[in-house]
């Protein structure tokens, strides 16, 4: 309808544009001519014009117009664009073969280059091309007249109607050779005659059609738009002079490619399409699911053959047949379609559903994880782990953990699992009780010995693998594509459940259902955290009243603390190996197992174990046990301090707990002759982290206060503008925390005071300085050569003096040792008022925040920016 409206509008515009009868464009004429005759006449009548005005001036024969096919949906579909967009698409079972002929007849000129068979029967109206060559070269185009004769110029007419094409050619050649001396001929068919046939019955558009003389039954079906929804494809009749001369079964053509019944039609033939007889629907695991039309004597095996046979994963032994009984109720039959001698006879309306086979593997085991060849393998009675993995060099990845592997095994019909732990190394070396016997449907999990992807990459790169070996590693890493879904399906865990149940490092929190966000993007695929996650969820879901979750928690000085499955016959040794083994600092003489006893009431029991004792090392564990491995008393972690600058032996020094700075200075040989101990810089990592946190908090507080004040009228009247505010916030975000601790290094060196050292401390002793720095709100921030007789004011004047927004009342001095001193007060280290400037000092002129907005944090933020940012500049000048 949308297309018709466009054409209608185009024609109106074409006729109303100008009184001078403008000639319509070629495109407009083509659009109009593409419409069926009835629609052309309707449009012409509506506009009050003569349709003959748009007819083609070229001479055409009515017989040359032949119906063709456009898709039905272009004409029939009345859905709006919104309906087409949002209406759900249903995967429906459709009648077989009907969509092949689903079209709408229009008109077109038939092809002139179709091959004509030698058996073609020549009739009135056929056009022949006769070429003479030899003595004379002539070309004649002649048409078989109404008397059935072929009248060739200068020759006697020849009667050809009813003869085959090959007979006509032979007859004409002989005629020419007899009557034209020295001439040879070439005869071919030109324009074929047209004929009128009838397509009746359950055709999409029944009626009379003018078609080519080469038209067959199937062509007639195409011409008429195909078969209606209730038409038969298997009993199409060709009637000639009131008698059935041919029955055409379209299934022979569509399924077998047999066109022997697709005869050529003759003028006046009737193609009759009766209503469909018996229809049976077959769906499910067949190659061609559809609604098939059956003849009365056809069997179920023939129906399966029509459907292309069963798919490889079909289970025909339990095929369902839905059938309407005589009392109008639907009944269901369960039949074995694998039997060739089955007695089932399809009835009209039957719906056959071929079920799928089970996806469960029979007599197979699955190998997954850090292995070179993951997948499903055949199980044979007596197979063990060593049959599945033969070599630690070729069958597993370099990242594999040889001491911790698991076998996940179903233990009952409900799908509950139990877990068996084993050592891959022992299984392949000893091949005794450590080489565990496998059972069907076992899953063998080989873990990586790393938890971080970065650690794995370092190991693989250090091995200098070849390109092929790297490809093998990468291929094995594609665990998700093959193993993950099978693994989760085996455990009965949906993807949504796995995403919603995150691994928690606290067993009690996990069992209570608490969700802890876990960052997985940097974790190894086969590491314990990710690889165990589905299994832990499965074991948790198996728990119920009176049946505790088979999980344990291992904490303390182990390599990978966390939650682990309670394996069969689990003991302390199993738990420690599951957690990656003990760390160097572990104190094995005092391990602790915390156990919850839920007999009559819940009680917590603490069990002390000495892992050096053989019996304690194999102490049996129970569900929900928590193992804690303590740190060795007085254990010394690696602690370092960095000495930089003017010490005799600078470098990185190992320190012990409680060691003092004076001790390190003594070990470093003291200061050099050029050292300036008064200007020493001492930084501490813990202080730096604290300063960074405070800076971040200050920036956030300032943003909130500025946002609050922006809604108050007082801010509008203030001198604070957006650029100043934005600059201060940017300054705060860029300032880096120093973590400087102000110390009196000369006093430390002579033993008056001392500083207890921490890990990552740094001491920088600069060379003797001879400059005074002036920074902040001065016209030229610069360093000056130190002169003892110059005052603070004189240094500022030598820097161009104060800027307009300088705060002259709050000028301060950052001493070389990091302390801050106000000029008008006595020195912190008993320096007289006249000598408070020393080489290496920095004069800071801060920004006056009073004339700006009276934000509570404004002054504080500005001072911190100056104290940290400018202090950093002071440090860099040393």
C-alpha positions in Angstrom: 0.0 0.0 0.0 2.9 2.3 0.7 4.3 1.7 -2.8 0.9 2.4 -4.4 0.5 5.6 -2.5 3.9 6.8 -3.8 3.0 5.9 -7.4 -0.4 7.6 -7.0 1.2 10.8 -5.6 3.8 10.8 -8.3 1.2 10.6 -11.1 -0.9 13.4 -9.5 2.2 15.6 -9.3 3.1 14.6 -12.9 -0.4 15.7 -14.2 -0.8 18.8 -12.0 2.6 20.4 -12.3 2.0 22.3 -15.5 -0.9 23.0 -17.9 1.5 22.4 -20.8 1.2 18.6 -20.3 4.7 17.8 -19.3 6.0 14.4 -20.4 6.3 12.0 -17.4 9.7 10.7 -16.6 10.8 7.2 -17.5 11.0 6.2 -13.9 7.4 7.4 -13.3 6.2 5.4 -16.3 8.0 2.3 -15.1 6.5 2.6 -11.6 3.0 2.9 -13.2 3.5 0.1 -15.6 4.8 -2.3 -12.9 1.3 -2.2 -11.3 -1.2 -4.9 -12.3 -3.8 -3.9 -14.9 -6.6 -3.7 -12.4 -4.7 -1.3 -10.2 -3.6 0.8 -13.2 -7.3 1.2 -14.2 -8.4 2.0 -10.7 -5.8 4.8 -10.4 -6.6 6.1 -13.8 -10.3 6.2 -13.0 -9.7 7.9 -9.7 -7.7 10.7 -11.4 -10.1 10.9 -14.4 -7.5 10.2 -17.1 -7.3 7.7 -20.0 -5.0 4.8 -19.4 -4.3 4.6 -23.1 -2.3 7.9 -22.7 0.3 6.0 -20.8 0.5 2.9 -23.1 3.6 2.1 -25.0 3.7 3.4 -28.5 5.6 0.4 -29.7 3.6 -2.4 -31.3 3.2 -5.3 -28.9 1.3 -8.5 -29.2 -1.1 -9.3 -26.4 0.3 -12.8 -26.4 3.7 -11.6 -25.4 2.5 -10.6 -21.9 3.1 -13.3 -19.4 2.5 -13.4 -15.7 5.5 -13.5 -13.4 6.0 -13.6 -9.6 6.6 -11.0 -6.9 6.9 -11.9 -3.2 3.6 -12.2 -1.6 4.6 -10.4 1.5 5.0 -7.1 -0.5 1.4 -7.2 -1.3 -0.2 -9.0 1.6 1.7 -7.6 4.6 -0.3 -4.9 6.3 1.9 -4.6 9.4 3.0 -1.1 10.3 6.7 -0.3 10.7 6.3 -0.4 14.5 4.6 -3.8 14.3 7.4 -5.2 12.1 10.0 -3.8 14.5 8.6 -4.9 17.8 6.5 -8.0 17.0 8.4 -11.1 18.3 9.6 -13.5 15.7 8.3 -17.0 16.3 10.2 -20.1 15.1 7.2 -21.8 13.6 7.0 -25.2 11.9 5.7 -24.4 8.3 4.2 -26.7 5.7 6.8 -28.2 3.5 7.2 -26.8 0.0 4.6 -24.0 0.1 7.1 -21.2 0.4 8.8 -22.2 -2.8 5.8 -21.0 -4.8 4.7 -18.2 -2.4 4.4 -15.3 -4.9 2.1 -12.8 -6.4 1.5 -12.8 -10.2 2.2 -9.7 -12.2 3.3 -9.4 -15.8 6.5 -9.5 -17.8 7.9 -10.3 -21.3 9.2 -13.9 -21.4 12.8 -14.6 -22.2 13.7 -15.0 -25.8 16.8 -17.1 -25.3 15.4 -20.2 -23.6 16.6 -23.4 -25.1 14.0 -25.3 -27.1 14.1 -29.1 -26.9 14.0 -31.2 -30.1 10.8 -32.8 -28.9 9.0 -29.4 -28.9 5.7 -29.6 -30.8 5.4 -26.9 -33.3 2.1 -25.1 -33.5 0.3 -22.1 -34.9 2.1 -18.8 -34.0 5.6 -20.2 -33.7 8.2 -18.0 -35.3 11.1 -19.5 -37.3 14.5 -17.9 -38.3 15.7 -19.4 -41.6 19.2 -18.5 -42.7 20.2 -19.3 -46.3 23.9 -19.3 -47.2 26.0 -20.5 -50.2 24.9 -19.2 -53.6 22.7 -16.6 -51.8 22.8 -15.3 -48.2 19.3 -14.5 -47.0 17.5 -14.4 -43.7 13.8 -15.1 -43.5 11.6 -14.7 -40.4 8.4 -16.7 -40.9 5.5 -17.6 -38.6 3.3 -20.7 -38.7 0.0 -19.4 -39.9 -3.5 -20.4 -38.7 -3.5 -23.3 -41.2 -0.4 -24.7 -39.7 1.8 -23.9 -42.6 5.2 -22.3 -42.9 5.3 -20.0 -45.9 9.0 -19.5 -46.9 9.5 -16.8 -49.6 10.0 -18.3 -53.1 9.3 -21.7 -51.8 6.2 -23.9 -51.6 4.4 -23.7 -48.2 5.1 -26.5 -45.8 2.6 -27.9 -43.3 4.4 -28.2 -39.9 1.8 -28.0 -37.2 1.9 -31.0 -34.9 5.4 -31.9 -35.9 8.4 -31.9 -33.5 11.0 -29.2 -33.8 13.6 -31.7 -35.1 11.2 -33.0 -37.7 10.4 -29.4 -38.9 14.1 -28.6 -39.3 14.8 -31.7 -41.3 11.7 -31.1 -43.5 12.6 -27.5 -44.2 16.3 -28.4 -45.0 15.2 -30.9 -47.5 12.7 -28.5 -49.0 15.4 -25.8 -49.5 17.9 -28.2 -50.9 15.4 -29.4 -53.5 14.0 -26.0 -54.6 17.0 -23.7 -54.2 20.1 -24.9 -56.1 23.5 -24.4 -54.3 21.9 -23.2 -51.0 22.3 -24.5 -47.5 20.2 -23.6 -44.5 20.2 -23.1 -40.8 16.8 -23.2 -39.0 16.0 -22.0 -35.5 13.0 -21.0 -33.5 12.4 -17.4 -32.7 9.5 -16.0 -30.8 7.4 -18.9 -29.5 3.7 -18.9 -29.5 1.7 -18.1 -26.5 -1.2 -20.1 -25.2 -3.9 -19.8 -22.6 -4.3 -22.3 -19.8 -6.4 -22.5 -16.6 -5.0 -22.9 -13.1 -7.9 -23.8 -10.9 -8.6 -25.2 -7.4 -6.5 -24.2 -4.4 -4.2 -21.9 -6.4 -3.1 -18.6 -4.7 -4.6 -16.8 -7.8 -6.8 -19.2 -9.7 -7.7 -18.1 -13.2 -6.8 -18.0 -16.9 -3.2 -17.3 -17.8 -1.4 -16.6 -21.1 1.9 -18.5 -20.9 4.7 -19.6 -23.2 4.3 -22.8 -25.2 7.2 -24.2 -23.2 5.3 -23.9 -19.9 5.3 -27.0 -17.6 3.1 -27.8 -14.7 5.6 -26.3 -12.2 5.9 -23.2 -14.3 2.1 -22.8 -14.2 2.2 -23.0 -10.4 4.8 -20.2 -10.4 2.8 -18.1 -12.8 -0.4 -18.4 -10.6 1.4 -17.5 -7.4 1.8 -21.0 -6.1 -0.5 -23.1 -3.9 -2.8 -21.8 -1.2 -2.5 -22.8 2.4 -5.0 -25.6 2.0 -3.9 -26.8 -1.4 -2.3 -30.2 -2.1 1.2 -30.5 -3.4 1.0 -34.2 -4.0 -2.0 -34.7 -6.1 -1.9 -31.9 -8.7 -3.8 -32.9 -11.8 -3.4 -31.9 -15.5 -6.8 -32.2 -17.3 -7.0 -32.1 -21.1 -10.4 -32.3 -22.9 -12.0 -33.2 -19.6 -9.7 -36.1 -18.8 -6.8 -36.4 -16.3 -3.7 -36.9 -18.5 -1.1 -36.5 -15.7 -0.9 -36.4 -11.9 2.0 -34.3 -10.5 3.5 -35.0 -7.1 5.6 -31.9 -6.2 7.4 -33.9 -3.4 9.1 -36.0 -6.2 10.5 -32.7 -7.6 11.4 -31.1 -4.2 12.8 -34.1 -2.4 14.1 -36.4 -5.1 14.6 -33.9 -8.0 12.4 -36.1 -10.2 10.8 -34.0 -12.9 9.5 -36.8 -15.1 5.9 -35.9 -14.2 6.4 -32.2 -14.8 5.0 -32.3 -18.4 4.7 -29.5 -20.9 1.2 -28.1 -21.1 -0.9 -27.6 -24.2 -3.4 -24.8 -25.1 -6.5 -25.2 -23.1 -5.0 -27.4 -20.4 -6.4 -27.2 -16.9 -4.0 -27.4 -13.9 -6.2 -28.4 -11.0 -5.0 -28.2 -7.4 -7.3 -30.2 -5.0 -7.4 -29.6 -1.2 -4.7 -31.2 1.0 -5.6 -34.6 2.4 -3.5 -35.8 5.4 -1.0 -33.5 7.1 1.5 -34.6 9.8 3.9 -32.3 11.7 7.4 -33.5 12.6 9.6 -31.4 14.7 12.7 -31.7 16.9 15.9 -33.5 16.0 15.2 -34.1 12.3 17.1 -32.5 9.5 14.0 -31.0 7.8 11.3 -30.2 10.4 8.0 -29.3 8.7 4.4 -30.1 8.2 4.3 -32.9 5.5 1.4 -34.0 3.4 1.0 -37.8 3.3 -0.8 -40.1 1.0 -3.0 -42.8 2.5 -0.5 -45.7 2.1 2.7 -43.9 3.3 4.4 -45.1 6.5 6.3 -43.5 9.4 9.6 -44.5 7.8 8.7 -42.7 4.6 7.8 -39.6 6.7 11.2 -39.7 8.4 12.8 -39.9 4.9 10.8 -36.8 3.8 12.2 -35.0 6.9 15.7 -35.8 5.8 16.3 -38.4 8.5 17.3 -38.0 12.2 20.1 -35.7 13.3 23.1 -37.2 14.9 22.0 -36.2 18.4 18.5 -37.4 18.0 17.0 -40.0 20.4 14.3 -41.8 18.3 13.7 -44.5 20.8 11.4 -42.2 22.8 9.7 -40.2 20.2 6.5 -38.4 21.3 3.4 -38.4 19.1 0.5 -36.0 20.0 -2.8 -37.1 18.5 -6.4 -36.0 18.8 -8.6 -38.9 19.9 -12.3 -39.4 18.9 -13.5 -37.8 22.1 -11.7 -34.5 21.1 -9.0 -34.9 23.7 -5.3 -34.9 22.9 -3.4 -38.0 23.7 0.3 -38.7 23.7 2.1 -41.8 22.4 5.7 -42.7 23.1 7.1 -44.7 20.2 10.4 -46.2 19.2 11.0 -44.8 15.7 14.4 -46.6 15.5 12.5 -49.8 14.7 12.0 -50.5 11.0 9.0 -52.8 11.6 7.1 -50.4 13.8 3.3 -50.6 13.4 2.6 -46.9 13.8 0.6 -45.4 11.0 0.5 -41.5 10.8 -2.9 -39.9 11.0 -4.1 -36.5 10.0 -3.1 -33.9 12.6 -0.4 -36.0 14.3 2.4 -34.0 15.8 5.7 -36.0 16.1 8.4 -34.7 18.3 11.9 -36.3 18.1 13.7 -35.9 21.3 17.4 -35.0 21.8 19.9 -37.5 23.2 21.4 -36.8 26.5 24.5 -34.5 26.5 26.1 -36.5 29.3 29.3 -38.2 28.5 29.3 -42.0 28.9 32.5 -43.7 29.9 34.6 -40.5 29.7 36.7 -38.4 32.0 37.5 -34.7 31.7 41.0 -33.2 32.1 41.2 -29.4 32.6 43.4 -26.7 34.0 47.1 -26.1 33.4 47.5 -28.9 31.0 48.7 -29.0 27.4 45.8 -31.0 26.0 42.5 -30.3 28.0 39.3 -32.1 27.0 37.3 -35.3 27.3 39.0 -38.6 27.2 37.8 -42.2 27.0 37.6 -44.1 30.3 38.6 -47.7 30.5 38.1 -49.8 33.6 41.4 -49.7 35.6 42.5 -46.3 34.3 44.3 -44.0 36.7 45.7 -40.5 36.7 49.0 -41.7 35.1 47.0 -43.0 32.1 45.5 -39.5 31.6 48.8 -37.6 32.2 51.9 -39.5 31.1 54.6 -36.8 31.4 55.1 -33.7 33.5 57.1 -32.2 30.6 54.8 -32.7 27.6 51.3 -33.1 29.1 51.2 -30.2 31.6 52.1 -26.5 31.3 55.2 -25.0 32.9 53.0 -23.1 35.4 51.4 -26.3 36.7 51.4 -27.1 40.5 52.8 -30.6 40.9 51.7 -30.9 44.5 48.0 -29.9 44.4 45.5 -31.4 42.0 41.9 -32.5 42.5 39.4 -35.1 41.2 35.8 -34.1 41.3 33.5 -37.1 41.4 29.8 -37.6 41.6 28.8 -39.7 44.6 25.0 -40.1 44.3 22.2 -39.9 41.8 21.4 -36.3 42.9 24.6 -35.1 41.4 26.4 -34.3 44.7 30.1 -34.4 44.4 33.1 -35.4 46.5 36.6 -34.1 46.1 39.8 -36.2 46.1 43.2 -34.5 46.4 46.4 -35.9 45.0 49.9 -34.9 44.1 50.6 -35.0 40.3 54.3 -35.6 41.0 53.8 -38.5 43.3 51.1 -40.0 41.0 53.6 -40.2 38.1 56.7 -41.1 40.2 55.5 -43.8 42.6 52.3 -45.1 40.8 51.1 -46.7 44.0 48.2 -45.5 46.1 49.1 -42.0 45.0 48.1 -42.9 41.4 44.3 -42.7 42.0 42.0 -44.9 40.0 39.5 -43.0 37.9 35.8 -43.5 37.5 33.5 -42.5 34.6 32.5 -38.7 34.6 35.5 -37.8 36.9 36.9 -34.3 36.4 40.7 -34.0 36.9 41.7 -30.4 37.8 45.4 -29.4 37.5 46.1 -26.0 39.1 48.6 -23.3 38.4 51.1 -22.6 41.1 50.6 -18.9 40.6 47.6 -16.6 41.5 48.6 -13.6 39.3 48.6 -13.6 35.5 51.7 -11.4 35.6 53.7 -14.1 37.5 52.7 -16.7 34.9 53.8 -14.5 32.0 57.2 -14.0 33.7 57.7 -17.7 34.0 56.6 -18.4 30.4 58.8 -15.6 29.0 61.8 -16.8 31.0 61.6 -20.2 29.4 62.3 -18.7 26.0 59.5 -20.7 24.4 59.3 -21.2 20.6 56.4 -19.8 18.6 54.8 -23.2 18.4 55.2 -23.8 22.2 53.7 -20.4 22.9 50.8 -21.3 20.6 50.3 -24.5 22.6 50.3 -22.5 25.9 47.8 -20.0 24.5 45.6 -22.7 23.2 45.6 -24.4 26.6 44.7 -21.1 28.2 41.4 -21.0 26.3 39.8 -22.8 29.2 36.6 -20.8 29.0 35.8 -21.9 25.4 35.7 -25.6 26.1 36.0 -26.5 29.8 34.3 -23.8 31.8 30.7 -24.4 30.7 31.1 -28.2 30.9 32.6 -27.9 34.3 29.8 -25.6 35.6 27.2 -27.8 33.9 28.6 -30.9 35.6 28.5 -29.1 39.0 24.9 -27.9 38.3 25.9 -24.2 38.6 24.2 -21.6 36.3 26.2 -18.6 35.1 24.0 -16.2 37.1 24.6 -18.2 40.3 28.4 -18.1 39.8 28.3 -14.3 39.3 26.2 -13.7 42.3 28.2 -16.0 44.7 31.6 -14.4 45.0 34.5 -16.1 46.8 35.2 -14.8 50.2 38.3 -15.3 52.2 36.3 -15.8 55.4 34.6 -19.2 55.6 31.9 -18.0 58.0 31.1 -15.0 55.8 30.8 -17.3 52.8 28.5 -19.7 54.5 26.3 -16.8 55.6 25.9 -15.8 52.0 27.8 -12.5 52.2 29.0 -11.2 48.9 32.4 -9.7 48.6 33.6 -8.1 45.4 36.5 -9.9 43.9 38.7 -8.4 41.2 39.3 -11.1 38.7 40.9 -9.3 35.8 44.5 -9.9 37.2 44.0 -13.4 38.5 45.3 -16.5 36.8 42.6 -18.6 35.1 43.9 -21.8 36.7 44.9 -20.2 40.0 43.1 -21.4 43.1 40.8 -18.3 43.4 39.2 -18.6 40.0 39.5 -22.3 39.3 38.0 -23.4 42.7 35.2 -20.8 42.6 32.5 -23.0 40.9 33.4 -26.0 43.0 33.2 -24.0 46.3 29.8 -22.7 45.3 28.6 -26.3 44.5 29.8 -27.6 47.9 28.1 -24.7 49.6 24.8 -25.5 47.9 25.1 -29.2 48.8 24.9 -28.3 52.5 21.7 -28.5 54.4 20.4 -29.1 57.9 22.5 -31.8 59.5 24.9 -31.8 56.6 27.5 -29.2 56.8 29.3 -27.7 53.9 32.4 -29.6 53.0 34.7 -26.6 53.2 37.7 -25.5 55.3 39.5 -22.2 55.7 43.3 -21.9 55.8 44.8 -18.7 57.2 48.0 -17.3 58.3 51.5 -18.0 57.0 50.6 -20.0 53.9 51.2 -19.0 50.4 47.5 -18.7 49.3 45.2 -18.3 52.3 41.5 -18.9 51.6 38.7 -21.4 51.4 39.3 -24.9 50.1 37.2 -28.0 49.6 37.3 -30.6 52.4 38.7 -33.5 50.4 38.1 -37.1 51.2 40.1 -38.2 54.3 41.5 -34.6 54.6 44.2 -33.9 57.1 46.5 -31.0 58.0 49.0 -32.0 55.2 46.2 -31.8 52.6 45.1 -28.4 53.8 48.7 -26.9 53.8 49.3 -28.2 50.3 46.0 -26.9 49.1 47.1 -23.4 50.3 50.3 -23.6 48.4 52.5 -24.7 51.3 54.0 -22.9 54.3 55.8 -19.6 54.1 59.3 -19.2 55.5 58.0 -17.3 58.5 55.5 -20.1 59.5 55.7 -21.4 63.1 54.8 -25.1 62.7 55.2 -26.0 66.3 52.0 -24.1 67.3 49.4 -24.4 64.6 45.7 -24.0 65.6 42.5 -25.6 64.3 39.3 -23.9 65.3 36.3 -26.3 65.1 32.6 -25.6 65.5 30.7 -28.5 67.1 27.0 -28.4 66.5 25.8 -31.4 68.6 23.2 -30.2 71.0 24.5 -26.6 71.0 27.0 -24.7 69.0 30.5 -24.8 70.6 33.8 -23.5 69.4 36.9 -25.6 70.1 40.5 -24.6 69.6 42.9 -27.4 68.9 46.7 -26.8 69.2 48.9 -28.9 66.9 52.7 -29.3 66.5 53.2 -30.0 62.8 56.7 -31.4 63.5 54.8 -34.3 65.2 53.9 -37.0 62.7 50.5 -37.6 64.2 49.6 -33.9 64.3 50.7 -33.4 60.7 48.1 -35.9 59.5 45.4 -34.8 62.0 42.0 -35.4 60.4 39.9 -32.3 59.6 36.2 -31.8 59.6 33.7 -29.6 57.8 34.1 -25.8 58.5 37.4 -26.2 60.3 39.6 -23.1 60.3 43.3 -23.7 60.2 45.6 -20.9 61.4 49.4 -21.0 60.9 51.1 -18.4 63.1 54.2 -16.4 62.5 57.4 -17.6 64.1 58.2 -15.6 67.3 60.6 -12.7 66.7 60.5 -13.4 63.0 62.5 -10.8 61.1 61.0 -9.6 57.9 63.3 -8.0 55.4 63.7 -4.3 56.3 65.8 -1.8 54.5 66.8 1.8 54.7 68.3 3.8 51.8 71.3 6.1 52.5 71.9 8.7 49.7 74.3 11.6 49.4 77.3 12.6 51.5 77.9 9.6 53.6 81.1 7.6 53.2 79.3 4.4 52.1 75.9 5.2 50.6 73.5 2.4 49.6 70.8 0.1 50.7 71.2 -1.3 54.3 69.3 -4.2 55.9 68.1 -3.3 59.4 66.7 -5.2 62.3 63.6 -4.4 64.4 64.3 -1.5 66.7 67.5 -0.5 65.1 68.4 3.3 65.4 69.5 5.8 62.8 72.7 6.4 64.7 73.6 2.8 64.2 73.2 3.0 60.5 75.2 6.2 60.3 78.0 4.4 62.1 77.8 1.4 59.7 77.9 3.8 56.8 81.2 5.4 58.1 79.8 8.8 59.0 79.6 11.9 56.8 82.0 13.1 54.1 83.9 16.4 54.4 81.3 18.1 52.0 78.3 16.9 53.9 75.7 19.3 55.3 74.0 17.3 58.1 71.8 20.3 59.0 70.2 20.1 55.6 69.5 16.3 55.7 66.2 15.0 54.4 64.6 12.0 56.1 61.5 10.5 54.5 59.2 7.7 55.7 56.8 5.7 53.6 54.1 5.5 56.3 54.1 9.3 56.6 53.9 9.8 52.8 50.8 7.6 52.6 49.2 9.5 55.4 49.9 12.8 53.8 48.5 11.5 50.5 45.2 10.5 52.2 44.9 13.9 53.9 45.5 15.7 50.6 42.8 13.6 48.9 40.3 14.3 51.8 41.1 18.0 51.7 40.5 18.3 48.0 37.1 16.5 48.4 36.1 18.7 51.3 37.0 21.8 49.4 35.0 20.8 46.3 32.0 20.2 48.5 32.3 23.5 50.3 32.7 25.4 47.0 29.7 23.7 45.6 27.7 24.6 48.7 28.8 28.2 48.6 28.0 28.5 44.9 24.3 28.5 45.8 24.7 31.4 48.2 24.5 35.0 47.2 27.6 35.9 49.2 29.7 34.0 46.8 28.5 36.0 43.9 29.6 39.2 45.6 33.0 37.8 46.6 36.3 38.2 44.8 36.7 34.5 44.3 36.2 33.4 40.7 36.0 30.1 39.0 39.5 30.2 37.6 41.1 30.7 41.0 39.0 27.9 42.5 39.8 25.5 39.7 43.5 26.4 39.8 43.6 25.6 43.5 41.9 22.3 43.1 44.2 21.4 40.3 47.2 22.3 42.5 45.9 20.1 45.2 45.5 17.2 42.9 49.0 17.6 41.5 50.9 18.0 44.8 52.8 14.8 45.7 53.2 13.9 49.3 56.8 13.8 50.5 56.5 11.9 53.7 59.3 14.0 55.3 60.2 13.7 58.9 62.0 16.7 60.4 65.1 15.5 62.3 68.2 17.2 63.9 70.8 14.9 62.2 73.8 16.4 64.0 72.2 15.6 67.4 71.4 12.1 66.1 75.0 11.6 65.1 76.5 12.8 68.4 74.0 10.6 70.4 71.9 13.4 71.9 68.7 12.1 70.3 67.9 9.1 68.0 65.3 7.8 65.6 64.0 4.2 65.5 64.0 3.1 61.8 61.2 1.6 59.8 61.2 -0.3 56.5 61.6 1.8 53.4 63.0 4.8 55.3 65.3 7.1 53.2 68.1 9.5 54.4 69.5 12.0 52.0 72.5 14.0 53.2 73.1 16.9 50.7 76.3 18.7 50.0 77.0 22.1 51.7 74.7 24.7 50.2 75.6 28.4 49.6 72.3 29.7 48.5 69.1 31.2 49.8 65.9 30.4 47.9 62.9 32.9 47.6 59.7 31.4 46.3 56.0 32.2 46.4 54.3 35.6 45.8 57.3 37.5 44.7 57.9 39.0 41.3 60.8 36.8 40.5 61.3 33.5 42.4 65.0 32.9 42.3 68.0 31.6 44.3 70.5 34.0 45.8 74.1 33.5 46.9 74.1 33.5 50.7 75.5 36.6 52.4 75.6 36.6 56.1 74.9 40.4 56.4 71.7 40.4 54.3 68.3 40.3 56.0 65.1 38.6 54.9 63.6 41.8 53.6 66.7 42.4 51.5 66.5 38.9 49.9 62.8 39.6 49.0 63.7 43.0 47.5 66.4 41.3 45.4 63.6 39.0 44.1 61.6 42.0 42.8 59.6 42.6 45.9 56.1 41.3 46.9 53.2 40.8 44.5 49.9 42.5 45.1 48.3 39.4 46.6 51.3 38.5 48.8 50.6 38.0 52.5 53.5 40.0 54.1 52.3 39.1 57.7 52.8 35.3 57.1 56.1 35.1 55.5 58.0 32.1 56.8 61.3 30.2 56.4 61.7 26.6 55.5 65.0 25.7 57.2 67.3 23.3 55.3 66.5 20.5 57.8 62.7 20.9 57.0 61.6 22.8 60.0 59.6 26.0 59.6 60.5 29.3 61.3 58.7 32.6 61.5 61.1 35.6 61.1 59.8 37.6 64.1 60.1 34.8 66.6 63.1 33.2 68.2 64.8 30.4 66.4 63.7 26.8 67.2 67.4 25.9 67.6 68.6 28.9 69.7 69.7 30.9 66.7 69.7 34.6 67.4 67.1 36.8 65.7 69.9 38.4 63.6 71.1 35.1 62.3 68.0 33.1 61.6 68.9 32.7 57.9 71.3 29.9 57.0 72.7 28.5 53.7 70.1 26.2 52.1 67.1 28.0 53.7 64.0 28.9 51.6 62.0 32.1 52.1 58.3 31.4 51.4 55.9 34.3 50.6 52.4 32.8 50.8 49.2 34.0 49.0 46.9 36.3 50.8 43.6 34.5 51.1 41.8 37.2 53.1 40.7 39.3 50.2 39.3 36.2 48.5 36.2 34.3 49.5 36.0 33.4 53.3 35.8 29.7 52.7 36.7 27.7 55.7 39.1 25.5 53.8 40.5 28.0 51.4 43.3 29.3 53.5 44.1 25.8 54.8 44.3 24.4 51.3 46.4 27.3 50.0 48.9 26.9 52.9 49.1 23.1 52.3 49.8 23.7 48.6 52.6 26.1 49.6 54.0 24.0 52.4 54.1 20.8 50.3 54.5 22.0 46.8 57.0 24.7 47.7 58.7 22.5 50.2 59.2 20.0 47.4 60.9 22.8 45.5 63.0 23.5 48.5 64.1 19.9 48.7 64.9 19.8 45.0 67.2 22.7 45.4 69.4 20.9 47.9 
